[in-house]
Amino acid sequence: MSSHSQEVVRRLTAPDITARKGGKPIVCLTAYTAPMAGILDNHCDLLLVGDSLGMVVHGLPNTVGVTLEMMILHGQAVMRGSRKAMVVVDMPFGSYEGSAEVAYANAARVMKETGASAVKVEAGQAVVENIAYLTARGIPVMGHVGLRPQAVMTDGGFRAKGRSDEERRRILDDARATAEAGAFAVVVEGVAEGLAREITLAIPVPAIGIGASAGCDGQILVTDDMLGLFDWTPKFVRRYADLRGEIDRAVAGYAADVRERRFPGPAEIYFAKAG
């Protein structure tokens, strides 16, 4: 057997991520397709197959309409495209908030059919028992507190959280309870900067910020927002590219070449062999 056999790449796991608490910041982005996962995998510690795919990929008005089947399909694609980053799949609205048994059945199905390393749930006091139930049965869980997109109907829209004392206490309690229930990390979204730092210090597992604080143990963004694929992005997004503009220019060039019969040209067509 050759001594130059292909290097075995070990995918990061929940304990690897938890061990980064208070250390080198954890780099996370969303992924929904195999080609994008392949690019992100070189740079990220964790790839989240977020239910944001309902809005980003499927054009839904919010994440409420996302199904378990959609999450599994995209989870399979991201697993095929990545090698080393930990892959976490969101549990969609309605799949985990009821009985612990139903939550387990759905989470186990996601894990089995995708091969992903963990699931993520939007955490609050109502689902803490279910998080404990899942983690006790071998399913790593990432929590999500603060602005919870699946609660858009009860909240009346997307807005920053933790600006009042009462809301601040509730979110801090949610984060603590989520960690105590066994979550290996907690996403902290859309909260006042001071509260995000407080949560990071208060819980023993990594706090992953999105619209939170640079003081968190890691950061996550929706990749398509960060790459500038939409006209509008939330305040907390820094655009690192203008892919919408690049794509628009490329397609305009293609359309012009087709209409003027400049495409295809000699380099792009086949000719009969001589003789």
C-alpha positions, 0 to 999 in steps of 0.5 A, a space after each residue: 500500500 502506498 505511503 502517499 495514500 490520500 489524506 483522511 479529512 476529519 469532519 469537525 464535531 459538536 465537541 470540537 465546536 464546544 471546545 472552542 468556547 472563549 478561544 479562536 472565533 468560530 467561522 460559520 456561514 449558511 449553505 444550501 447547495 453542494 457547489 457553494 458548500 464546496 467553496 465555503 468548506 475551505 474557510 468555515 468551521 461550521 456550515 448551517 443548512 438554515 431554514 432561511 433557504 425558504 426565503 433565499 432559495 425558494 422565494 417564500 415570505 418567511 421561514 414558516 412554510 419550510 418543510 422537513 423534506 426541503 431541509 433534508 434535500 438541501 442537507 444532503 446536497 451540503 453534505 455532498 459538497 463539504 468535507 471538513 466543516 461541521 454541518 448542522 441542519 435547521 429543524 423547520 417550524 412545526 417539527 420539534 415544538 410539540 411532543 419530545 417523541 415527535 421532535 426526536 423522530 423528526 430529528 433522527 430522520 434528518 440525521 439519518 437521511 442527510 448524514 449531518 452532525 447536528 440539528 438546530 432549533 429555535 430555543 425558548 422555555 417551551 422547547 428546552 425539555 425537547 432539547 434535553 430529550 434529543 441530546 440525551 438520546 445522541 442527537 447534538 443540538 444547536 440552540 437559537 435565541 433572541 430574534 427567532 425567525 420562526 416566531 415572525 407570526 407572533 412577533 409581527 415581523 423581524 425586529 431587534 430583541 433585548 432592548 427592554 429589561 424584561 426582554 433582556 432577562 427572558 433572552 438571557 434565561 432562554 440562553 442559559 436554559 438552552 445550554 443547561 439542556 445540553 445544546 453544544 452551541 447557541 446562536 444569538 440573533 438580533 440582540 443588543 450588543 451588551 446583551 450578546 456579550 452578557 450571554 457569551 459570558 453567562 453560558 458554558 458553550 459557544 455563543 454564535 452571533 448574528 446581529 449581536 456582538 464581536 465579543 461572541 465566540 463565533 459569527 454566522 451570516 446568511 451567505 447570500 446576504 454577505 455576497 450581495 445577492 439581494 438588493 436589501 440586507 439587514 443592518 448587521 450584514 457586511 457585504 463582502 461582494 456584489 455578486 448580484 451586480 456581477 451576475 447582472 453584468 454577465 447576463 447582460 453581456 450574454 444577452 447582447 452577444 446572442 442578439 447580435 449573433 456574436 455567440 456562439 463564436 468559432 471557439 464555442 462550436 464544433 466543426 466536421 472532421 476533414 476527410 
